């Protein structure tokens, strides 16, 4: 877990679900929560009383996103998907999809800090 690695002196409490984390924030049992950017932004948008969203800037950690497909001897489908993902990432389509998805949770493009890279 990143929090244990980069904040070794912190008193870290683990929870089984995001709902448990949110309840702990709301009741003051924890001072902060560590989320991936998308989860953190939507959590604060849904419940501003828990505090503000802040992006850690040092170190910046990118989380991978992956597709899962059955392992096959013929790699044509995997190769196609690899190219498709890179193409859509390169033209900004993935960012557009993520931004539009965030709107469904009430997070507008202006709510997304400039240091968050989608």
N, CA, C and O of each residue as an XYZ file, in Angstrom:
472
protein
N       0.846     -1.180      0.000
C       0.000      0.000      0.000
C       0.890      1.241      0.000
O       1.872      1.308      0.739
N       0.546      2.206     -0.821
C       1.345      3.418     -0.966
C       1.446      4.198      0.336
O       2.508      4.734      0.650
N       0.359      4.271      1.099
C       0.377      5.039      2.350
C       1.416      4.481      3.315
O       2.132      5.251      3.955
N       1.511      3.182      3.429
C       2.494      2.575      4.335
C       3.920      2.859      3.871
O       4.819      3.070      4.686
N       4.113      2.863      2.570
C       5.456      3.092      2.029
C       5.886      4.547      2.149
O       7.018      4.826      2.543
N       4.995      5.478      1.812
C       5.376      6.880      1.741
C       5.032      7.692      2.990
O       5.419      8.855      3.101
N       4.309      7.085      3.923
C       4.014      7.753      5.199
C       4.250      6.751      6.334
O       3.316      6.385      7.047
N       5.505      6.310      6.500
C       5.779      5.231      7.453
C       5.485      5.588      8.909
O       5.317      4.687      9.731
N       5.419      6.870      9.251
C       5.151      7.266     10.638
C       3.656      7.487     10.900
O       3.258      7.749     12.035
N       2.838      7.383      9.865
C       1.398      7.599     10.024
C       0.756      6.436     10.769
O       1.205      5.295     10.663
N      -0.280      6.731     11.510
C      -1.092      5.704     12.158
C      -2.145      5.283     11.139
O      -3.152      5.969     10.965
N      -1.920      4.175     10.479
C      -2.764      3.757      9.354
C      -3.791      2.728      9.809
O      -3.464      1.750     10.482
N      -5.029      2.971      9.429
C      -6.127      2.062      9.705
C      -6.664      1.562      8.370
O      -6.949      2.357      7.475
N      -6.798      0.274      8.239
C      -7.332     -0.303      7.006
C      -8.810     -0.623      7.181
O      -9.253     -1.006      8.263
N      -9.560     -0.461      6.107
C     -10.986     -0.756      6.106
C     -11.287     -1.698      4.947
O     -10.577     -1.708      3.942
N     -12.330     -2.478      5.096
C     -12.682     -3.469      4.078
C     -13.332     -2.843      2.851
O     -13.155     -3.335      1.736
N     -14.086     -1.757      3.047
C     -14.812     -1.168      1.925
C     -14.641      0.350      1.912
O     -14.266      0.961      2.913
N     -14.922      0.929      0.770
C     -14.869      2.386      0.650
C     -15.937      3.034      1.536
O     -15.716      4.109      2.094
N     -17.087      2.381      1.662
C     -18.142      2.918      2.534
C     -17.661      3.034      3.976
O     -17.983      4.005      4.662
N     -16.892      2.050      4.440
C     -16.348      2.112      5.800
C     -15.363      3.270      5.944
O     -15.317      3.932      6.980
N     -14.583      3.505      4.905
C     -13.643      4.636      4.921
C     -14.424      5.943      5.001
O     -14.079      6.832      5.780
N     -15.469      6.058      4.197
C     -16.273      7.279      4.189
C     -16.910      7.525      5.555
O     -16.945      8.661      6.029
N     -17.409      6.476      6.182
C     -18.005      6.613      7.506
C     -16.948      7.057      8.526
O     -17.223      7.898      9.381
N     -15.762      6.499      8.433
C     -14.686      6.887      9.346
C     -14.316      8.362      9.152
O     -14.035      9.059     10.127
N     -14.313      8.839      7.914
C     -14.049     10.260      7.651
C     -15.161     11.130      8.231
O     -14.894     12.128      8.899
N     -16.397     10.747      7.974
C     -17.543     11.530      8.419
C     -17.633     11.628      9.942
O     -18.070     12.647     10.478
N     -17.226     10.584     10.621
C     -17.332     10.567     12.077
C     -16.058     11.031     12.771
O     -15.994     11.064     14.000
N     -15.052     11.388     11.992
C     -13.814     11.897     12.574
C     -12.901     10.840     13.162
O     -11.982     11.173     13.910
N     -13.131      9.569     12.844
C     -12.255      8.506     13.351
C     -10.919      8.480     12.622
O      -9.948      7.916     13.128
N     -10.860      9.086     11.436
C      -9.600      9.213     10.693
C      -9.467     10.655     10.220
O     -10.461     11.360     10.046
N      -8.229     11.083     10.015
C      -7.969     12.450      9.568
C      -7.999     12.597      8.053
O      -8.310     13.666      7.528
N      -7.674     11.523      7.364
C      -7.682     11.583      5.900
C      -7.805     10.166      5.360
O      -7.691      9.185      6.094
N      -8.038     10.090      4.064
C      -8.120      8.798      3.382
C      -7.291      8.886      2.111
O      -7.203      9.937      1.477
N      -6.694      7.778      1.758
C      -5.905      7.712      0.532
C      -6.715      6.934     -0.493
O      -7.031      5.760     -0.302
N      -7.042      7.615     -1.581
C      -7.803      7.017     -2.681
C      -7.068      7.259     -3.987
O      -6.225      8.152     -4.079
N      -7.389      6.465     -4.990
C      -7.003      6.827     -6.345
C      -7.753      8.112     -6.682
O      -8.824      8.366     -6.131
N      -7.206      8.912     -7.570
C      -7.758     10.242     -7.862
C      -9.242     10.202     -8.212
O     -10.016     11.005     -7.690
N      -9.651      9.293     -9.077
C     -11.051      9.257     -9.504
C     -11.979      8.994     -8.327
O     -13.026      9.631     -8.210
N     -11.606      8.063     -7.454
C     -12.442      7.758     -6.289
C     -12.461      8.912     -5.302
O     -13.504      9.227     -4.730
N     -11.312      9.541     -5.102
C     -11.241     10.662     -4.172
C     -12.074     11.843     -4.620
O     -12.790     12.440     -3.816
N     -11.988     12.188     -5.905
C     -12.755     13.329     -6.418
C     -14.254     13.080     -6.323
O     -15.010     13.972     -5.936
N     -14.688     11.869     -6.674
C     -16.124     11.592     -6.611
C     -16.606     11.533     -5.165
O     -17.728     11.951     -4.877
N     -15.783     11.025     -4.253
C     -16.184     10.962     -2.842
C     -16.412     12.361     -2.279
O     -17.406     12.597     -1.592
N     -15.504     13.285     -2.562
C     -15.635     14.653     -2.051
C     -16.801     15.368     -2.719
O     -17.495     16.155     -2.076
N     -17.021     15.105     -3.994
C     -18.139     15.748     -4.694
C     -19.475     15.277     -4.113
O     -20.404     16.069     -3.953
N     -19.562     13.988     -3.803
C     -20.799     13.453     -3.241
C     -21.031     13.925     -1.814
O     -22.176     14.079     -1.389
N     -19.940     14.157     -1.064
C     -20.077     14.552      0.334
C     -18.989     15.566      0.687
O     -17.970     15.195      1.270
N     -19.189     16.841      0.343
C     -18.178     17.865      0.608
C     -17.820     18.018      2.085
O     -16.759     18.553      2.406
N     -18.682     17.559      2.985
C     -18.418     17.695      4.419
C     -17.214     16.877      4.881
O     -16.676     17.131      5.959
N     -16.779     15.888      4.072
C     -15.637     15.074      4.505
C     -14.317     15.814      4.346
O     -13.303     15.387      4.898
N     -14.314     16.906      3.609
C     -13.075     17.663      3.430
C     -12.820     17.963      1.977
O     -13.732     17.904      1.153
N     -11.581     18.287      1.658
C     -11.258     18.631      0.278
C     -10.370     17.568     -0.341
O      -9.666     16.839      0.358
N     -10.414     17.495     -1.637
C      -9.562     16.574     -2.379
C      -8.220     17.239     -2.597
O      -8.157     18.384     -3.046
N      -7.154     16.536     -2.286
C      -5.797     17.021     -2.548
C      -5.025     15.923     -3.257
O      -5.082     14.754     -2.874
N      -4.316     16.311     -4.281
C      -3.502     15.369     -5.034
C      -2.096     15.374     -4.459
O      -1.472     16.429     -4.340
N      -1.595     14.193     -4.102
C      -0.209     14.116     -3.662
C       0.693     14.391     -4.866
O       0.506     13.812     -5.936
N       1.650     15.258     -4.688
C       2.498     15.628     -5.824
C       3.890     15.025     -5.742
O       4.647     15.069     -6.712
N       4.225     14.466     -4.600
C       5.548     13.869     -4.475
C       5.462     12.662     -3.575
O       5.248     12.850     -2.378
N       5.601     11.491     -4.024
C       5.815     11.119     -5.418
C       4.482     10.984     -6.164
O       3.448     10.706     -5.556
N       4.519     11.179     -7.463
C       3.343     10.930     -8.298
C       3.357      9.447     -8.646
O       4.364      8.916     -9.113
N       2.233      8.792     -8.413
C       2.133      7.361     -8.687
C       1.028      7.144     -9.703
O      -0.123      7.506     -9.461
N       1.363      6.567    -10.815
C       0.365      6.239    -11.831
C      -0.152      4.830    -11.596
O       0.623      3.901    -11.367
N      -1.448      4.683    -11.654
C      -2.055      3.365    -11.489
C      -2.398      2.792    -12.850
O      -3.034      3.469    -13.659
N      -1.995      1.567    -13.119
C      -2.293      0.982    -14.431
C      -3.763      0.612    -14.557
O      -4.436      0.293    -13.577
N      -4.229      0.664    -15.771
C      -5.560      0.166    -16.089
C      -5.358     -0.930    -17.135
O      -4.612     -0.744    -18.096
N      -6.005     -2.042    -16.952
C      -5.729     -3.196    -17.809
C      -7.022     -3.831    -18.305
O      -8.067     -3.763    -17.657
N      -6.915     -4.440    -19.458
C      -7.997     -5.267    -19.978
C      -7.651     -6.719    -19.687
O      -6.481     -7.097    -19.736
N      -8.627     -7.516    -19.393
C      -8.403     -8.947    -19.189
C      -9.101     -9.703    -20.310
O     -10.297     -9.536    -20.548
N      -8.335    -10.529    -20.983
C      -8.893    -11.358    -22.051
C      -8.362    -12.775    -21.867
O      -7.319    -12.970    -21.242
N      -9.065    -13.757    -22.400
C      -8.577    -15.135    -22.271
C      -7.224    -15.306    -22.968
O      -6.978    -14.719    -24.021
N      -6.363    -16.111    -22.370
C      -5.068    -16.395    -22.977
C      -5.283    -17.349    -24.146
O      -5.901    -18.404    -24.005
N      -4.760    -16.954    -25.300
C      -4.924    -17.763    -26.505
C      -3.594    -17.845    -27.235
O      -2.749    -16.958    -27.106
N      -3.414    -18.904    -27.995
C      -2.199    -19.027    -28.799
C      -2.153    -17.940    -29.870
O      -1.098    -17.366    -30.140
N      -3.310    -17.666    -30.475
C      -3.391    -16.625    -31.497
C      -3.466    -15.268    -30.791
O      -4.424    -14.997    -30.066
N      -2.475    -14.432    -30.999
C      -2.372    -13.145    -30.315
C      -3.016    -11.988    -31.088
O      -2.866    -10.833    -30.691
N      -3.726    -12.274    -32.177
C      -4.297    -11.217    -33.003
C      -5.245    -10.303    -32.213
O      -5.156     -9.081    -32.326
N      -6.141    -10.880    -31.424
C      -7.114    -10.094    -30.660
C      -6.392     -9.218    -29.644
O      -6.723     -8.040    -29.507
N      -5.414     -9.767    -28.930
C      -4.643     -9.015    -27.953
C      -3.891     -7.874    -28.643
O      -3.869     -6.749    -28.143
N      -3.287     -8.162    -29.771
C      -2.552     -7.132    -30.503
C      -3.492     -6.019    -30.947
O      -3.161     -4.840    -30.827
N      -4.659     -6.388    -31.458
C      -5.641     -5.390    -31.856
C      -6.023     -4.508    -30.670
O      -6.040     -3.283    -30.792
N      -6.328     -5.117    -29.526
C      -6.724     -4.348    -28.347
C      -5.597     -3.436    -27.863
O      -5.852     -2.297    -27.469
N      -4.361     -3.921    -27.888
C      -3.219     -3.082    -27.499
C      -3.135     -1.840    -28.378
O      -2.941     -0.731    -27.879
N      -3.279     -2.028    -29.671
C      -3.214     -0.900    -30.615
C      -4.399      0.028    -30.407
O      -4.243      1.249    -30.419
N      -5.590     -0.546    -30.215
C      -6.805      0.246    -30.017
C      -6.680      1.125    -28.778
O      -7.015      2.309    -28.818
N      -6.198      0.549    -27.677
C      -6.039      1.316    -26.440
C      -5.023      2.436    -26.635
O      -5.292      3.580    -26.269
N      -3.876      2.129    -27.198
C      -2.848      3.159    -27.413
C      -3.349      4.271    -28.334
O      -3.079      5.448    -28.090
N      -4.070      3.907    -29.381
C      -4.628      4.903    -30.295
C      -5.589      5.827    -29.547
O      -5.480      7.050    -29.635
N      -6.527      5.235    -28.814
C      -7.517      6.046    -28.097
C      -6.896      6.869    -26.980
O      -7.371      7.967    -26.690
N      -5.856      6.368    -26.354
C      -5.137      7.162    -25.359
C      -4.418      8.322    -26.063
O      -4.439      9.457    -25.587
N      -3.793      8.025    -27.185
C      -3.025      9.038    -27.918
C      -3.860     10.192    -28.450
O      -3.385     11.327    -28.474
N      -5.089      9.935    -28.874
C      -5.928     11.013    -29.415
C      -6.763     11.693    -28.333
O      -7.562     12.581    -28.630
N      -6.580     11.277    -27.075
C      -7.303     11.904    -25.978
C      -8.683     11.330    -25.723
O      -9.431     11.857    -24.900
N      -9.029     10.257    -26.416
C     -10.356      9.666    -26.252
C     -10.544      9.086    -24.855
O     -11.614      9.224    -24.263
N      -9.506      8.438    -24.324
C      -9.619      7.842    -22.986
C      -9.873      8.940    -21.961
O     -10.704      8.775    -21.068
N      -9.163     10.058    -22.082
C      -9.376     11.188    -21.174
C     -10.804     11.703    -21.288
O     -11.433     12.020    -20.279
N     -11.316     11.787    -22.509
C     -12.697     12.241    -22.711
C     -13.691     11.283    -22.066
O     -14.641     11.713    -21.411
N     -13.469      9.983    -22.254
C     -14.370      9.002    -21.633
C     -14.347      9.134    -20.112
O     -15.398      9.126    -19.471
N     -13.150      9.256    -19.535
C     -13.042      9.380    -18.084
C     -13.692     10.671    -17.591
O     -14.401     10.669    -16.584
N     -13.453     11.764    -18.295
C     -14.043     13.046    -17.908
C     -15.563     12.982    -17.974
O     -16.243     13.461    -17.067
N     -16.095     12.399    -19.030
C     -17.552     12.257    -19.143
C     -18.104     11.336    -18.069
O     -19.199     11.570    -17.557
N     -17.360     10.291    -17.719
C     -17.781      9.404    -16.645
C     -17.804     10.122    -15.299
O     -18.678      9.873    -14.469
N     -16.843     11.006    -15.090
C     -16.798     11.777    -13.844
C     -18.011     12.702    -13.748
O     -18.526     12.941    -12.656
N     -18.465     13.218    -14.885
C     -19.652     14.085    -14.883
C     -20.868     13.342    -14.328
O     -21.715     13.939    -13.663
N     -20.952     12.044    -14.603
C     -22.076     11.247    -14.093
C     -22.084     11.216    -12.566
O     -23.134     11.029    -11.952
N     -20.914     11.401    -11.956
C     -20.811     11.432    -10.492
C     -20.831     12.864     -9.964
O     -20.619     13.099     -8.774
N     -21.091     13.826    -10.865
C     -21.179     15.221    -10.448
C     -19.868     15.978    -10.482
O     -19.826     17.147    -10.100
N     -18.796     15.341    -10.931
C     -17.490     15.995    -11.009
C     -17.359     16.624    -12.396
O     -17.278     15.917    -13.400
N     -17.341     17.948    -12.442
C     -17.222     18.672    -13.703
C     -15.740     18.830    -14.066
O     -14.879     18.760    -13.189
N     -15.441     19.040    -15.346
C     -14.041     19.203    -15.748
C     -13.292     20.262    -14.933
O     -12.107     20.089    -14.648
N     -13.964     21.354    -14.553
C     -13.305     22.388    -13.747
C     -13.003     21.927    -12.327
O     -12.181     22.539    -11.644
N     -13.655     20.856    -11.872
C     -13.400     20.305    -10.538
C     -12.128     19.462    -10.496
O     -11.597     19.191     -9.419
N     -11.642     19.051    -11.656
C     -10.485     18.166    -11.726
C      -9.204     19.006    -11.652
O      -8.945     19.812    -12.545
N      -8.403     18.826    -10.598
C      -7.176     19.611    -10.473
C      -6.251     19.398    -11.667
O      -6.227     18.323    -12.266
N      -5.496     20.433    -12.002
C      -4.612     20.351    -13.177
C      -3.522     19.280    -13.019
O      -2.984     18.790    -14.011
N      -3.201     18.922    -11.775
C      -2.154     17.907    -11.598
C      -2.687     16.474    -11.690
O      -1.912     15.524    -11.576
N      -3.994     16.305    -11.894
C      -4.572     14.979    -12.109
C      -4.540     14.692    -13.593
O      -5.144     15.414    -14.385
N      -3.837     13.639    -13.969
C      -3.716     13.254    -15.372
C      -4.593     12.038    -15.626
O      -4.345     10.955    -15.097
N      -5.618     12.232    -16.440
C      -6.536     11.132    -16.751
C      -6.097     10.422    -18.018
O      -6.744      9.466    -18.446
